[in-house]
Amino acid sequence: MAQTMWAVGAGERALQAQRAFVLLADRVEVRAGAGVLRPPAELMRRLLVAVSVLLPAADRARYTEEWLSLLTELPTRRARGGNLLSIVCGAPRQAWTLRRPAPAPGRRPGR
């Protein structure tokens, strides 16, 4: 009987601790940091839109959305800037690749 009372008491204490934790968690303010998605700055957006003009019209919206989502997932401004530089430098080559005709069936690309 004593063990049962002890188990009930321990269970009640655990339940009270859990309730207190939940109440505390409700009051904690969530701050932006690692793991929080932050949209890129307006200048980055405008630069991506300007670079997307190089792409064929049919592909612009899709690539702009993809590039923006890549920048949104990066945790720091420095990482977003580095990735943006990579996109800007690679956009002319991407545009050239998208405008190339598809290879004939049975032929390997580049030959």
N, C-alpha and C positions, 0 to 999 in steps of 0.2 A: 504494500500500500504506500509506503514511504517513497519507493522508487517511482510509482505512478504519479504521486503528488509532485515529486521533483521534476519529472518529465513535463507535466502540465505547466509547472511554473517556468521551466526553461522555454517551453513553447510560447507562453505568453510574453516572456521577456524578448524573445526573438521577434515576435509579431510587433511588439511596441518599438523595437529598434528599427524594424523595417518601415513602420509608419513614420517614425521620426526622420529616417533617411529620405523617404518620398517627399515629406514636407520640406525638408532642406533642399532637395534637388529642385523643387518647384521655385524656390527663391533664388537659386543660383543663376546668374546672368551668363548666357552663352556669348562668348566674344569671338571675333574673327581671328583665325589663326590657321595653323596647319590643318588640312583636311576640310576646310570650309571653302566652298566654291565662291569665287569673287569674279564678277564680270570684268573684262578688260576695260581700260580707260577709253574715253571718247577718241583720243588721238590714235590709239591702236586700232579702233574700229574703222576710223576714216582711212587710215593707211591700208588696212586690209581691203576695204572697198575699192580704193584707188588701184591697188595691185590686181584685184580681180578683173579689172577692165581688160587686162592682157588676155584673159582666158576666153574661149569661145562663149558666146551668149548663152548657149544651152547649158553650160556647166557652171556659170558664175555663181548663181545662188547656192548651189549645192556645196561648192568649194568654200565660199565665204562662210557658210554655216558651219562647215567642218573645221575650218581654221579658228573661228570664234570659240567653238566648243573646246578645241585643244588649248587655247589660251585661258579659258575659264577654269580648266582643271589644274593648271599650274599654281603652286602655292605662293610664290613670291613674285614681286614685280621684276626682279632681275631675271628670273627664269622665263617669265612671259616676254620680256624684251629680247632675250636670246632666241627664243622660239620665233618671235616675230621677225627678227633679222634673218633667220633661216628661211622663213616663208617668203620674205621679200626677195632674197637672193635666188630662191628656187623657182619663183613664179614664172620667169621667162622660159625656163626649160620645161616646166609643166605645161605652159601654153603651147609650146612647140610640139610636145608629145601628144597632147590632146588633138592637135590639128593634123597630125600625120595620118595618112590613110591606113586602114587596117591591112595586115599582110594577107596575101592570097592563101586560101586553104591549102595545106600541105607544105607550105614554105615556112621555114623558121624565120623569125624576125631578125633583121640585120643582114640578111643574105640575099 
